[in-house]
Amino acid sequence: MTVKENATGPIVVVRHGPVLEVRIARGKANAIDAATSRIMGNVFAGFRDDPVLRVAILTGSGDKFFCPGWDLKAAAEGEAPDSDYGVGGFGGLQELPGLNKPVICAVNGLAFGGGFEIMISCDIIIAAGHATFALPEINSGTVADAASIKLPRRIPYHVAMELLFTGRRIDATEAKHWGLVNEVVPAGRLMERARELAAQLAEGPPLVFAAIKEITRETAHLPVQQAFDMVTKRRLKTVDVLYSSEDQLEGARAFAEKRKPQWKGR
C-alpha cells in the first residue's frame, strides 16, 4: 500500500511499504537552502530509525533538475555557507550518523555542486539519459568540500581532480564510463528502474546490509589487516549483531534446505 507522508512543501515523501521515496520539489530548480536541508535530515533520520523501512530512493521533481546544490538566492539574502544544515549535514545524507540502510539516487536531470555531492552520498546511482553532472564551485571561488573528500575515492584520481579543478560538465554516458553512476536508463524508465531495484533490496537481509555499510564506512581509512581485525573480532556493532542473529542461522538453513530465506532483521 502507498502512504503519502506529505504531498506539498520542498520535500515530498511517500512510503511504498518498506520503501521510502524522497523527492526534492523546491522551486523551479530544486535548489536547497538551510531550512530544506534540515527537513531532509529529519526525513532521512526517520528513515534510519524506522524498523519497517528498508530502502530509500532520492530523486528530484520535474525532468530538468535533480538538484543544483545550495540555493544562491538564499546566499544572496545572507544565508552563510556554514549555516545549520541539520542532523545530516547539507542535503540530509552526507553526515548523517548510523545510516545503515541502502539509499538509491535516481538522477532525473542536472546534478551540480551540492546536488552532485548529495548524489554521491547515496549507495547506488541510476541516471536518466539526459542527466548532466558538474562541480562548478571553482568558478565562484569556493570549494566543493564534500566532493573533494569523496570523489577521488570513487573514480580515478586524475579524472576527479580534473572535474574539481575545471568545473567541466559531463553527460550520463561519461559518468557511467568512469563508474560515477551504476546505470543509465531512458528518462521515462528512471523511477520504474529505481523501484525495481528498491524492491529487490527490500527483500534482502537488512542486518547484512547494515554490516556492509558500517564495514565500508568505518574501515575506509584503515590498513587492510586492521580492517580485518575490526570485522573478525566483532568490534563493529552491526557485525556483532549479525553474527549472533536469527537471520545468520536462517541464511544457512535456507541454503541447506534449498529454499528462499525469510529475513526477520533480528
C-alpha positions as CSV (number, residue, x, y, z in Angstrom):
1,M,0.0,0.0,0.0
2,T,1.2,3.5,-0.8
3,V,1.0,6.0,2.1
4,K,1.6,9.7,1.4
5,E,3.6,11.3,4.2
6,N,3.3,14.8,2.6
7,A,2.3,15.9,-0.8
8,T,3.4,19.6,-0.6
9,G,6.4,21.5,0.6
10,P,10.0,21.4,-0.6
11,I,10.4,17.7,0.2
12,V,7.8,15.2,-0.9
13,V,7.9,11.9,1.0
14,V,5.9,8.8,0.0
15,R,6.0,5.3,1.6
16,H,5.6,2.2,-0.5
17,G,5.6,-0.5,2.2
18,P,9.3,-0.9,3.2
19,V,10.5,1.6,0.6
20,L,10.6,5.4,1.2
21,E,10.7,7.7,-1.7
22,V,12.1,11.2,-1.1
23,R,11.7,13.9,-3.8
24,I,13.2,17.3,-3.8
25,A,10.5,19.7,-5.0
26,R,11.6,23.2,-4.2
27,G,11.0,25.9,-6.8
28,K,12.0,25.5,-10.5
29,A,15.4,24.1,-9.9
30,N,15.2,22.1,-6.6
31,A,18.0,24.2,-5.0
32,I,18.4,23.6,-1.3
33,D,18.5,26.2,1.4
34,A,19.3,25.5,5.1
35,A,15.7,25.1,6.1
36,T,15.1,22.5,3.3
37,S,18.3,20.7,4.3
38,R,17.1,20.4,7.9
39,I,13.9,18.9,6.6
40,M,15.8,16.4,4.6
41,G,18.0,15.5,7.6
42,N,14.9,14.8,9.6
43,V,13.4,12.7,6.8
44,F,16.5,10.5,6.5
45,A,16.9,10.2,10.3
46,G,13.3,9.0,10.4
47,F,14.1,6.5,7.6
48,R,17.2,5.3,9.5
49,D,15.2,4.8,12.7
50,D,12.0,3.2,11.3
51,P,12.3,-0.6,11.6
52,V,9.7,-1.1,8.8
53,L,11.6,0.9,6.2
54,R,14.4,-1.0,4.4
55,V,15.4,1.1,1.3
56,A,15.1,4.8,0.3
57,I,15.0,6.4,-3.2
58,L,16.1,10.0,-3.6
59,T,15.1,11.9,-6.7
60,G,14.1,15.4,-7.9
61,S,10.9,16.8,-9.3
62,G,10.4,17.5,-12.9
63,D,12.7,16.3,-15.8
64,K,15.3,19.1,-15.9
65,F,16.9,19.4,-12.5
66,F,17.8,16.8,-9.9
67,C,19.5,19.4,-7.7
68,P,21.9,22.3,-8.5
69,G,23.0,22.4,-4.8
70,W,23.0,25.3,-2.5
71,D,20.3,28.0,-3.2
72,L,22.4,31.0,-4.2
73,K,19.4,33.3,-3.8
74,A,19.3,32.4,-0.2
75,A,23.1,33.1,-0.1
76,A,22.5,36.5,-1.7
77,E,20.0,37.2,1.1
78,G,22.5,36.5,3.8
79,E,22.4,32.7,4.4
80,A,26.0,31.7,5.3
81,P,27.9,28.7,3.9
82,D,28.3,27.4,7.4
83,S,24.6,27.7,8.3
84,D,22.9,25.0,10.4
85,Y,22.0,22.4,7.7
86,G,20.6,19.9,10.2
87,V,21.4,16.5,11.6
88,G,22.6,15.0,8.3
89,G,24.6,18.0,7.0
90,F,23.9,19.5,3.7
91,G,21.1,17.6,2.0
92,G,20.4,15.4,5.0
93,L,22.7,12.5,3.9
94,Q,26.3,13.5,3.8
95,E,27.0,13.5,7.6
96,L,24.0,11.5,9.0
97,P,25.4,9.1,11.6
98,G,24.5,5.4,11.6
99,L,22.6,5.3,8.3
100,N,23.0,1.6,7.7
101,K,20.3,1.1,5.1
102,P,20.6,1.3,1.3
103,V,19.8,4.6,-0.4
104,I,19.3,4.7,-4.2
105,C,19.7,8.0,-6.1
106,A,17.5,8.4,-9.2
107,V,19.1,11.4,-11.1
108,N,16.4,12.9,-13.2
109,G,18.4,15.9,-14.6
110,L,21.1,18.3,-13.7
111,A,23.2,17.3,-10.7
112,F,25.6,20.2,-9.9
113,G,27.6,21.3,-6.9
114,G,25.9,20.3,-3.7
115,G,23.4,18.2,-5.7
116,F,26.3,16.2,-7.1
117,E,27.6,15.8,-3.6
118,I,24.3,14.6,-2.2
119,M,24.1,12.1,-5.1
120,I,27.5,10.6,-4.3
121,S,26.4,10.2,-0.7
122,C,23.9,7.6,-1.9
123,D,24.8,3.9,-2.3
124,I,23.6,3.2,-5.8
125,I,23.1,5.8,-8.5
126,I,20.8,5.5,-11.6
127,A,20.7,8.3,-14.1
128,A,18.3,9.4,-16.8
129,G,20.0,9.5,-20.2
130,H,19.8,13.3,-20.3
131,A,21.3,13.9,-16.8
132,T,24.4,16.1,-16.5
133,F,26.9,16.4,-13.8
134,A,29.4,19.1,-12.7
135,L,31.2,20.7,-9.8
136,P,31.2,24.4,-10.8
137,E,32.2,25.8,-7.4
138,I,35.7,26.6,-8.8
139,N,34.1,29.2,-11.0
140,S,32.6,31.1,-8.0
141,G,35.8,30.9,-5.9
142,T,34.7,28.3,-3.4
143,V,35.5,24.7,-2.8
144,A,33.3,21.6,-3.3
145,D,34.3,20.3,0.0
146,A,32.4,17.0,0.2
147,A,33.3,16.1,-3.4
148,S,37.0,17.0,-2.7
149,I,36.9,14.3,0.1
150,K,34.8,11.7,-1.6
151,L,35.2,11.9,-5.4
152,P,38.9,10.9,-5.6
153,R,38.0,7.7,-3.7
154,R,35.1,6.9,-6.1
155,I,36.5,7.4,-9.6
156,P,40.1,7.6,-11.0
157,Y,42.1,10.3,-9.1
158,H,43.1,12.3,-12.2
159,V,39.5,12.4,-13.5
160,A,38.2,13.5,-10.1
161,M,40.8,16.3,-9.9
162,E,40.0,17.5,-13.4
163,L,36.3,17.8,-12.6
164,L,37.1,19.6,-9.3
165,F,39.7,21.9,-10.9
166,T,37.8,22.8,-14.1
167,G,34.1,22.5,-13.2
168,R,33.6,20.7,-16.5
169,R,30.2,19.3,-17.2
170,I,29.9,15.6,-18.1
171,D,26.9,13.7,-19.5
172,A,25.4,10.5,-18.3
173,T,27.4,8.4,-20.7
174,E,30.7,9.7,-19.5
175,A,29.6,9.4,-15.9
176,K,28.8,5.7,-16.5
177,H,32.2,5.3,-18.2
178,W,34.0,6.5,-15.1
179,G,31.8,4.5,-12.7
180,L,30.2,7.6,-11.2
181,V,26.8,6.1,-11.8
182,N,25.7,2.4,-11.9
183,E,23.1,2.6,-14.7
184,V,21.9,5.0,-17.4
185,V,18.2,4.5,-18.4
186,P,15.7,6.4,-20.6
187,A,14.1,9.2,-18.6
188,G,10.7,7.6,-18.8
189,R,12.0,4.4,-17.1
190,L,14.1,6.1,-14.4
191,M,11.7,5.7,-11.4
192,E,10.5,2.3,-12.7
193,R,14.1,1.0,-12.6
194,A,14.8,2.6,-9.2
195,R,11.7,1.0,-7.8
196,E,12.6,-2.4,-9.2
197,L,16.0,-2.2,-7.5
198,A,14.5,-0.9,-4.3
199,A,12.0,-3.8,-4.3
200,Q,14.9,-6.3,-4.8
201,L,16.8,-4.8,-1.9
202,A,13.8,-4.6,0.4
203,E,13.6,-8.4,0.2
204,G,17.2,-8.7,1.2
205,P,18.8,-9.3,4.6
206,P,18.7,-6.0,6.5
207,L,21.3,-7.0,9.0
208,V,23.8,-7.8,6.3
209,F,23.1,-4.5,4.5
210,A,23.8,-2.7,7.8
211,A,27.0,-4.6,8.3
212,I,28.2,-3.9,4.8
213,K,27.6,-0.1,5.2
214,E,29.3,0.1,8.6
215,I,32.3,-2.0,7.5
216,T,32.7,0.2,4.4
217,R,32.4,3.4,6.4
218,E,34.5,2.5,9.4
219,T,37.4,0.8,7.7
220,A,37.9,3.1,4.8
221,H,40.9,4.8,6.4
222,L,42.5,1.6,7.9
223,P,45.2,-0.7,6.6
224,V,43.8,-4.0,5.4
225,Q,44.9,-6.1,8.4
226,Q,43.4,-3.6,10.9
227,A,40.2,-3.6,8.9
228,F,40.0,-7.4,9.0
229,D,40.6,-7.3,12.8
230,M,37.7,-4.9,13.2
231,V,35.4,-7.4,11.4
232,T,36.7,-10.8,12.6
233,K,36.9,-9.6,16.2
234,R,33.4,-8.2,16.1
235,R,34.4,-4.7,17.0
236,L,31.7,-3.2,14.9
237,K,28.2,-3.3,16.3
238,T,26.4,-4.3,13.2
239,V,28.8,-7.2,12.6
240,D,28.4,-8.4,16.2
241,V,24.6,-8.3,15.9
242,L,24.7,-10.1,12.6
243,Y,26.9,-12.9,13.8
244,S,24.6,-13.6,16.7
245,S,21.3,-13.2,14.8
246,E,18.5,-15.5,13.8
247,D,19.0,-14.2,10.2
248,Q,22.5,-15.6,10.2
249,L,21.2,-19.1,11.0
250,E,18.2,-18.6,8.6
251,G,20.6,-18.0,5.7
252,A,22.5,-21.2,6.3
253,R,19.3,-23.2,6.9
254,A,17.6,-21.8,3.7
255,F,20.7,-22.7,1.7
256,A,20.8,-26.3,3.1
257,E,17.1,-26.7,2.5
258,K,17.2,-25.2,-1.0
259,R,14.5,-22.5,-0.2
260,K,14.2,-18.8,-0.2
261,P,15.3,-17.3,3.2
262,Q,12.8,-15.4,5.3
263,W,14.7,-12.4,6.8
264,K,13.4,-11.0,10.0
265,G,16.0,-8.4,10.8
266,R,16.9,-10.0,14.1
